[in-house]
Amino acid sequence: MSVEKIGPIEIIMGETKSKVPFSTSLLLGGENESVLIDCGGGRDAFAYLTQKDISTIYLTHYHLDHIWGAHLFPNANVSINPYDLKKICNPYELAKASGQYALYGKEKAQRQVEHQCHQSRNDELKPRWGPVINIADDCYAYDQPIEVAGTTMTMLHTPGHTEGFCCPYFPEYGVLFVGDYDLTSFGPWYNDADSDINDFIASAKRTLETDAEYFVTAHHKGSFSRQAYQERLQQYIDKIYEREEKTKQAVQRGVQPKDIVYEEIFYFRKNHRQNRHYLGSEILGIAKHIERLIAQGYDFVDYFEQFRSHFHLDIDFLDYRSQPDCKML
Ligand SMILES: [Zn+2]
């Protein structure tokens, strides 16, 4: 585990340099309280953090790699963004947002949810949904200064990765936690039902509208100076256009809708053999690109319909959108 510090903000990298399913957390220690941002670092990070008297945990979004250790802090108040509170309180809503209903149909998705909710609580050091379903106590407001352990933090709403995703910003220290704008060579991830490619691109610009000097990613690549972030961000966003071009060319080349998932638009073929979740993400990502190409005027409507039909995609759940809501369900 490595810990870097900028002002009062400790940047705590997780296991395997925070590669998924681990992620980086921020810790702010004040005179009277310690506050944690995200909680998916793994064994060493949790051992370090459980020694601190953490009063509040702020979660940037509902993805498991950012939240799975939150149950190890039973005395902390857990706060999540206004879109994700209802998801974390209701695993069926969570499954709709993450695309399980779109991919597997309502009934099978509901059975998967029931299985996930009963995942063992015995091994605390493995990412599991069971212990963190219903973990949040309340939600915070976007885009307003929040006092955390004597420091001002603003949760910038930066949708795209998920609809509720946000970037904690600490203007006094010029630190922006860009989280899943992680600048990895894989490129942007927008493969949930509540992800949106256009929002992803717009929110990337928003991260640069701050006066931040330090851009802290949640995975693998660590922190960047403003100049380095700006350069790498452009390459990172360009990956979206490369994927879209690949999708377009595959359709125009006459690749069958059932075979386009093996065109390596997101994942390599070998990834598909390793884990069926990659195939699900590939399908949802390609669906988003074909829909975006149709919106640009390409005549891919029939192709999309064949693609949707082959993979039994449920159109009612393909694009999940909800209203921000802080009331507990
Ligand atoms: Zn995420």
Residues whose N, C-alpha, C, O or C-beta is under 5 A from the ligand:
A	BS01	ZN	H63 D180
